[in-house]
């Protein structure tokens, strides 16, 4: 029975670590990684800049949503 509790704690930790406070940011990062992979392997261009651009968009949106909730 102790093993099941350990697995549950492990899963809860990773869920909280990855998803955190805003699941939309986690989904955006996963989509950004998938899009970067797809674009890099389907074309001959370098699309490393896609993830930093995504962070520039997602971070202010996430901060705005949190600060708006506090009002």
C-alpha positions as a Python dict, from the first residue, in 0.01 Angstrom:
ca = {
    (1, 'X'): (0, 0, 0),
    (2, 'X'): (291, 236, 63),
    (3, 'X'): (398, 206, -299),
    (4, 'X'): (62, 336, -423),
    (5, 'X'): (88, 638, -196),
    (6, 'X'): (436, 707, -332),
    (7, 'X'): (313, 687, -693),
    (8, 'X'): (24, 919, -614),
    (9, 'X'): (256, 1172, -448),
    (10, 'X'): (494, 1148, -742),
    (11, 'X'): (213, 1208, -990),
    (12, 'X'): (68, 1498, -792),
    (13, 'X'): (413, 1660, -774),
    (14, 'X'): (470, 1640, -1149),
    (15, 'X'): (118, 1757, -1227),
    (16, 'X'): (164, 2061, -1003),
    (17, 'X'): (513, 2125, -1140),
    (18, 'X'): (417, 2107, -1506),
    (19, 'X'): (66, 2249, -1501),
    (20, 'X'): (121, 2485, -1208),
    (21, 'X'): (-115, 2777, -1172),
    (22, 'X'): (-216, 2820, -1535),
    (23, 'X'): (-283, 2518, -1752),
    (24, 'X'): (-305, 2741, -2059),
    (25, 'X'): (65, 2822, -2037),
    (26, 'X'): (149, 2451, -2015),
    (27, 'X'): (-64, 2379, -2324),
    (28, 'X'): (97, 2672, -2506),
    (29, 'X'): (446, 2543, -2431),
    (30, 'X'): (358, 2192, -2548),
    (31, 'X'): (205, 2330, -2868),
    (32, 'X'): (508, 2555, -2917),
    (33, 'X'): (747, 2263, -2879),
    (34, 'X'): (541, 2050, -3117),
    (35, 'X'): (515, 2334, -3369),
    (36, 'X'): (887, 2405, -3353),
    (37, 'X'): (965, 2037, -3404),
    (38, 'X'): (723, 2008, -3694),
    (39, 'X'): (842, 2325, -3869),
    (40, 'X'): (1209, 2236, -3824),
    (41, 'X'): (1166, 1886, -3964),
    (42, 'X'): (923, 1968, -4244),
    (43, 'X'): (1107, 2269, -4385),
    (44, 'X'): (1469, 2368, -4425),
    (45, 'X'): (1440, 2674, -4200),
    (46, 'X'): (1557, 2730, -3846),
    (47, 'X'): (1264, 2792, -3615),
    (48, 'X'): (1444, 2814, -3278),
    (49, 'X'): (1303, 3164, -3236),
    (50, 'X'): (946, 3034, -3210),
    (51, 'X'): (971, 2932, -2843),
    (52, 'X'): (1117, 3263, -2715),
    (53, 'X'): (849, 3449, -2914),
    (54, 'X'): (585, 3226, -2759),
    (55, 'X'): (715, 3307, -2410),
    (56, 'X'): (705, 3678, -2491),
    (57, 'X'): (334, 3635, -2569),
    (58, 'X'): (230, 3381, -2303),
    (59, 'X'): (397, 3538, -2000),
    (60, 'X'): (226, 3880, -2017),
    (61, 'X'): (-109, 3717, -2094),
    (62, 'X'): (-73, 3490, -1792),
    (63, 'X'): (32, 3778, -1566),
    (64, 'X'): (-260, 3989, -1690),
    (65, 'X'): (-507, 3711, -1614),
    (66, 'X'): (-371, 3666, -1261),
    (67, 'X'): (-369, 4037, -1179),
    (68, 'X'): (-718, 4081, -1322),
    (69, 'X'): (-850, 3808, -1091),
    (70, 'X'): (-716, 3994, -788),
    (71, 'X'): (-930, 4303, -851),
}
